[in-house]
Amino acid sequence: MGVALRDILAPYKHRAGWDGLAGTAAIDAHNALYQFLSIIRQADGTPLVDAEGRVTSHLSGLLFRTTKFLAMGMRPVYVFDGAPPELKAATIRARRTVREEAGRQYAAAVESGDHAEAYKQARMATRIDAAVIGSAQRLLDLLGVPWLTAPSEGEAQAARMAANGAVAYAVTQDYDALLFGAPDLARNITISGRRRLHGRTIVVEPERIRLAEVLEGLGVTRAELIEVGILVGTDFNEGLRGVGPKTALKIVREGRFEETVAERMPGFDPDPIRTFFLEPPVTDDYCLDWRAPDVEGLRAMLGDEYSFSVERVNAALERIGVTAGQRTLDQWF
């Protein structure tokens, strides 16, 4: 879920129009898939499924968002999580417990006919399994869009790619990307538009956050921003109870981080977490190659295998210049 730094980052968020998002972008794939799976649901929380009952919400989101990206001049590359670090083990166990309980609450809400509660619990029960990942990667292959699996955290790899200039910016909802060193972070890219939140409809617009502006404005270094995150809580540690980002920032600015950790987090060593953010496992061994989509392959996978209507598939392909009956798209590339 990332680190809760929203309150101190708000002044550094800039609205980003789609015309300003052209260029190459490294997208945190697991984050995007989670958004698709949790949001693309019916009113009672039921996800989209095919004729065999297989979930297809992620494929629908991936198809329509990716073709929109391409039509808008973006060149996306999706970065999937690799092996989770041992530091994240406790968080993973806690999330599994939350999902299991949400699954039970969802079943109870469905039985009682409480659609609003069912929708809420269904979203909380969302999980990404091997079938979701495999089908998503296959769809990207057919779309001609590159993807790679990170050695560890996807947002860390995306941050590295942005930092070394392989891509223009990183895309994820998680502010962790800034701690990992992403110089330019784009949010609300995979979920922009109208969406339901707490029973009301809101408009979510793309936004950009630039790390250099954040550090200068807050008067901290990246290492100190990581310390703020540690005090608040990250995917790798629980934060201090009652300490939000503003209080944590004050503590770090006053040079009281080590003192505070010693007093209020006895026995806790922040160094492994600080080191992981500063020097995460990443790779430069990848090839970013965008190809013409396999139109027939897309229609076969989505239409024949996953029960997508011909109209839905054609609508997505028309965004990138494919008309009904067209077999190739070489001229578009």
C-alpha positions as CSV (number, residue, x, y, z in Angstrom):
1,M,0.0,0.0,0.0
2,G,3.0,2.3,0.2
3,V,4.0,5.0,2.6
4,A,1.5,7.5,3.8
5,L,3.1,10.8,2.9
6,R,0.1,12.5,1.2
7,D,-0.2,15.3,3.7
8,I,3.3,16.7,3.2
9,L,3.4,16.0,-0.6
10,A,0.1,17.8,-1.4
11,P,1.8,21.2,-2.3
12,Y,4.1,19.4,-4.8
13,K,1.4,17.6,-6.8
14,H,0.8,19.1,-10.3
15,R,-2.2,18.4,-12.5
16,A,-1.0,16.7,-15.6
17,G,-3.0,16.8,-18.8
18,W,-2.7,13.8,-21.1
19,D,-0.9,15.9,-23.7
20,G,1.9,16.3,-21.1
21,L,2.3,12.6,-20.6
22,A,3.7,11.7,-24.0
23,G,6.9,9.7,-23.8
24,T,8.1,6.5,-22.3
25,A,6.8,5.5,-18.9
26,A,7.6,2.6,-16.5
27,I,4.3,1.4,-14.9
28,D,4.2,-0.5,-11.7
29,A,2.3,-3.5,-13.1
30,H,1.0,-5.0,-9.8
31,N,-0.2,-1.6,-8.7
32,A,-2.1,-1.1,-12.0
33,L,-3.6,-4.6,-12.0
34,Y,-4.7,-4.2,-8.4
35,Q,-6.5,-1.0,-9.3
36,F,-8.2,-2.7,-12.3
37,L,-9.3,-5.7,-10.2
38,S,-10.6,-3.6,-7.3
39,I,-12.4,-1.0,-9.3
40,I,-13.8,-2.7,-12.4
41,R,-16.7,-4.5,-10.6
42,Q,-20.5,-4.6,-10.7
43,A,-22.5,-2.8,-8.0
44,D,-22.5,-5.9,-5.7
45,G,-18.7,-6.3,-6.0
46,T,-18.8,-9.1,-8.5
47,P,-15.8,-8.7,-10.9
48,L,-16.1,-9.1,-14.6
49,V,-15.8,-12.8,-15.6
50,D,-15.9,-14.8,-18.8
51,A,-18.1,-17.7,-19.8
52,E,-16.0,-20.1,-17.6
53,G,-16.1,-17.9,-14.6
54,R,-12.5,-16.6,-14.9
55,V,-12.0,-13.0,-13.7
56,T,-11.4,-10.6,-16.6
57,S,-11.5,-7.2,-14.9
58,H,-7.8,-6.8,-15.1
59,L,-7.8,-7.7,-18.8
60,S,-10.5,-5.1,-19.5
61,G,-8.6,-2.4,-17.7
62,L,-5.3,-3.3,-19.2
63,L,-6.7,-3.4,-22.7
64,F,-8.5,-0.1,-22.6
65,R,-5.9,1.8,-20.6
66,T,-3.0,0.6,-22.6
67,T,-4.6,1.4,-25.9
68,K,-5.5,4.9,-24.5
69,F,-1.9,5.4,-23.5
70,L,-0.7,4.5,-27.0
71,A,-3.2,6.7,-28.6
72,M,-2.1,9.6,-26.4
73,G,1.5,9.3,-27.4
74,M,2.7,7.3,-24.3
75,R,5.1,4.4,-24.7
76,P,4.3,2.2,-21.6
77,V,6.5,-0.5,-20.2
78,Y,5.0,-2.6,-17.4
79,V,7.2,-3.6,-14.5
80,F,6.1,-6.7,-12.5
81,D,7.2,-7.5,-9.0
82,G,9.8,-10.1,-8.5
83,A,10.6,-11.9,-5.2
84,P,9.4,-9.9,-2.2
85,P,12.2,-8.9,0.2
86,E,12.2,-10.6,3.6
87,L,11.7,-7.2,5.1
88,K,8.1,-7.3,3.7
89,A,7.2,-10.7,5.2
90,A,5.1,-9.3,8.1
91,T,3.2,-6.9,5.8
92,I,2.4,-9.7,3.4
93,R,1.1,-11.9,6.2
94,A,-1.0,-9.0,7.5
95,R,-2.5,-8.3,4.1
96,R,-3.4,-11.9,3.6
97,T,-5.3,-11.9,6.9
98,V,-7.1,-8.7,5.8
99,R,-8.1,-10.3,2.5
100,E,-9.3,-13.5,4.1
101,E,-11.5,-11.6,6.6
102,A,-12.8,-9.3,3.8
103,G,-13.7,-12.4,1.8
104,R,-15.8,-13.7,4.7
105,Q,-17.5,-10.3,5.1
106,Y,-18.2,-10.2,1.4
107,A,-20.0,-13.5,1.5
108,A,-22.0,-12.4,4.4
109,A,-23.0,-9.1,2.7
110,V,-24.0,-10.9,-0.4
111,E,-26.2,-13.3,1.6
112,S,-27.9,-10.4,3.4
113,G,-28.4,-8.4,0.1
114,D,-26.2,-5.5,1.3
115,H,-24.7,-4.5,-2.1
116,A,-22.8,-1.5,-0.8
117,E,-21.1,-3.5,1.9
118,A,-20.5,-6.3,-0.6
119,Y,-18.8,-4.0,-3.0
120,K,-16.6,-2.5,-0.2
121,Q,-15.5,-5.9,1.1
122,A,-15.0,-7.4,-2.4
123,R,-12.4,-4.6,-3.1
124,M,-10.6,-5.3,0.1
125,A,-10.5,-9.0,-0.8
126,T,-8.8,-8.3,-4.1
127,R,-5.7,-10.4,-4.8
128,I,-3.3,-10.9,-7.7
129,D,-2.4,-14.5,-8.4
130,A,-0.3,-16.3,-11.1
131,A,-3.3,-16.6,-13.5
132,V,-3.9,-12.8,-13.4
133,I,-0.2,-12.1,-13.9
134,G,0.2,-14.7,-16.7
135,S,-2.9,-13.5,-18.6
136,A,-1.8,-9.8,-18.3
137,Q,1.7,-10.6,-19.6
138,R,0.2,-12.5,-22.5
139,L,-2.1,-9.6,-23.4
140,L,0.8,-7.2,-23.3
141,D,2.8,-9.4,-25.6
142,L,-0.1,-9.4,-28.1
143,L,-0.4,-5.6,-27.8
144,G,3.3,-5.3,-28.6
145,V,4.0,-3.6,-25.3
146,P,7.2,-4.5,-23.4
147,W,7.2,-5.7,-19.8
148,L,9.8,-7.0,-17.4
149,T,10.0,-8.7,-14.0
150,A,11.9,-6.8,-11.4
151,P,14.4,-8.5,-9.2
152,S,12.3,-7.4,-6.3
153,E,9.9,-4.4,-5.9
154,G,8.3,-3.2,-9.1
155,E,8.2,0.5,-8.0
156,A,11.9,0.3,-7.2
157,Q,12.7,-0.9,-10.7
158,A,10.5,1.7,-12.2
159,A,12.2,4.4,-10.2
160,R,15.6,3.1,-11.3
161,M,14.5,3.2,-15.0
162,A,13.3,6.8,-14.6
163,A,16.5,7.8,-12.7
164,N,18.8,6.5,-15.4
165,G,16.8,8.0,-18.2
166,A,15.5,4.7,-19.7
167,V,12.0,6.2,-19.3
168,A,10.7,9.7,-18.8
169,Y,8.8,8.9,-15.5
170,A,7.5,6.2,-13.2
171,V,3.8,5.4,-12.8
172,T,2.4,4.1,-9.5
173,Q,0.0,5.2,-6.9
174,D,2.5,4.5,-4.2
175,Y,4.7,7.3,-2.9
176,D,7.4,4.7,-2.2
177,A,8.7,5.4,-5.7
178,L,10.0,8.7,-4.4
179,L,11.8,7.0,-1.6
180,F,13.3,4.7,-4.2
181,G,14.6,7.7,-6.1
182,A,12.1,8.2,-8.9
183,P,12.9,11.8,-10.2
184,D,9.4,12.1,-11.7
185,L,6.4,10.3,-10.4
186,A,3.0,10.2,-12.2
187,R,-0.1,9.1,-10.3
188,N,-3.7,8.5,-11.2
189,I,-2.7,7.4,-14.7
190,T,-4.3,4.0,-14.6
191,I,-7.4,5.1,-12.7
192,S,-8.1,8.6,-14.0
193,G,-11.7,9.5,-14.8
194,R,-14.9,9.2,-12.8
195,R,-15.0,6.6,-10.1
196,R,-17.0,5.7,-7.0
197,L,-15.5,6.5,-3.6
198,H,-17.3,6.1,-0.3
199,G,-20.7,6.1,-2.0
200,R,-20.1,9.2,-4.2
201,T,-18.7,9.9,-7.6
202,I,-15.4,11.7,-7.8
203,V,-13.2,12.8,-10.7
204,V,-9.6,11.5,-10.6
205,E,-7.1,13.4,-12.7
206,P,-3.5,12.5,-13.5
207,E,-0.8,14.3,-11.4
208,R,2.9,14.6,-11.4
209,I,5.3,14.9,-8.5
210,R,9.0,15.8,-9.0
211,L,11.4,14.5,-6.3
212,A,13.8,17.5,-6.6
213,E,11.0,19.9,-5.9
214,V,9.8,17.8,-3.0
215,L,13.2,17.7,-1.3
216,E,13.9,21.4,-1.8
217,G,10.5,22.4,-0.6
218,L,10.6,20.2,2.5
219,G,14.2,21.0,3.2
220,V,15.4,17.4,3.5
221,T,17.6,15.0,1.6
222,R,16.3,11.8,0.1
223,A,17.8,9.8,3.0
224,E,15.9,12.1,5.4
225,L,12.7,11.6,3.4
226,I,13.2,7.9,3.9
227,E,13.5,8.5,7.6
228,V,10.2,10.3,7.6
229,G,8.7,7.3,5.9
230,I,10.1,4.9,8.5
231,L,8.6,6.9,11.3
232,V,5.2,7.0,9.6
233,G,5.5,3.3,8.5
234,T,6.4,1.6,5.3
235,D,5.8,-1.8,3.7
236,F,8.8,-2.9,5.7
237,N,8.0,-1.6,9.1
238,E,5.2,-0.4,11.4
239,G,5.4,3.3,12.1
240,L,5.0,5.1,15.4
241,R,1.5,5.2,16.8
242,G,0.1,8.7,16.6
243,V,2.9,10.0,14.3
244,G,1.8,11.3,11.0
245,P,3.9,12.7,8.2
246,K,3.9,16.3,9.4
247,T,5.1,15.2,12.9
248,A,7.7,12.8,11.4
249,L,9.0,15.6,9.1
250,K,9.4,17.9,12.2
251,I,11.3,15.2,14.0
252,V,13.7,14.5,11.1
253,R,14.3,18.2,10.4
254,E,15.2,18.7,14.1
255,G,17.8,15.9,13.8
256,R,15.9,13.7,16.3
257,F,15.3,10.6,14.2
258,E,17.9,8.4,15.9
259,E,16.8,9.6,19.3
260,T,13.2,9.0,18.6
261,V,13.8,5.5,17.2
262,A,15.8,4.6,20.3
263,E,13.2,5.9,22.7
264,R,10.0,4.8,21.0
265,M,11.0,1.9,18.9
266,P,13.4,-0.1,21.2
267,G,15.2,-2.9,19.5
268,F,14.3,-1.7,16.0
269,D,17.1,-1.2,13.5
270,P,16.1,1.2,10.7
271,D,19.4,0.7,8.7
272,P,18.2,-2.3,6.6
273,I,15.1,-0.4,5.5
274,R,17.0,2.7,4.8
275,T,19.5,0.7,2.8
276,F,16.8,-1.1,0.9
277,F,15.3,2.2,-0.3
278,L,18.6,3.7,-1.2
279,E,20.0,0.6,-2.9
280,P,17.2,-1.8,-3.8
281,P,17.7,-4.9,-6.0
282,V,17.2,-3.6,-9.6
283,T,18.5,-4.5,-13.1
284,D,19.6,-2.8,-16.2
285,D,19.3,-6.0,-18.2
286,Y,16.2,-5.4,-20.3
287,C,15.2,-4.4,-23.8
288,L,12.4,-1.9,-24.4
289,D,10.9,-2.9,-27.8
290,W,7.5,-1.7,-28.9
291,R,6.0,-3.8,-31.7
292,A,2.9,-3.7,-33.9
293,P,0.0,-5.4,-32.1
294,D,-1.0,-8.9,-33.1
295,V,-4.5,-8.1,-34.1
296,E,-5.7,-11.6,-34.9
297,G,-4.0,-12.9,-31.7
298,L,-5.8,-10.2,-29.6
299,R,-9.2,-11.1,-31.1
300,A,-8.6,-14.8,-30.5
301,M,-7.5,-14.4,-26.9
302,L,-10.0,-11.8,-25.8
303,G,-13.0,-12.9,-28.0
304,D,-12.6,-16.6,-28.3
305,E,-11.0,-17.4,-24.9
306,Y,-12.2,-14.7,-22.6
307,S,-15.7,-14.0,-24.0
308,F,-15.1,-10.3,-24.8
309,S,-17.6,-9.0,-27.3
310,V,-16.3,-8.2,-30.8
311,E,-17.5,-4.6,-30.3
312,R,-15.4,-4.1,-27.1
313,V,-12.3,-5.5,-28.7
314,N,-12.8,-3.4,-31.9
315,A,-13.5,-0.3,-29.8
316,A,-10.1,-0.6,-28.1
317,L,-8.2,-1.4,-31.2
318,E,-9.8,1.5,-33.1
319,R,-8.1,3.8,-30.6
320,I,-4.7,2.9,-32.1
321,G,-5.9,3.0,-35.7
322,V,-7.1,-0.6,-36.3
323,T,-10.4,-0.8,-38.1
324,A,-12.8,-3.7,-38.1
325,G,-11.4,-6.5,-40.3
326,Q,-7.8,-5.0,-40.4
327,R,-5.2,-7.7,-39.8
328,T,-2.0,-5.8,-39.1
329,L,-0.9,-2.5,-37.8
330,D,2.6,-2.2,-39.2
331,Q,2.0,1.2,-40.7
332,W,1.1,2.6,-37.3
333,F,4.6,1.8,-36.0
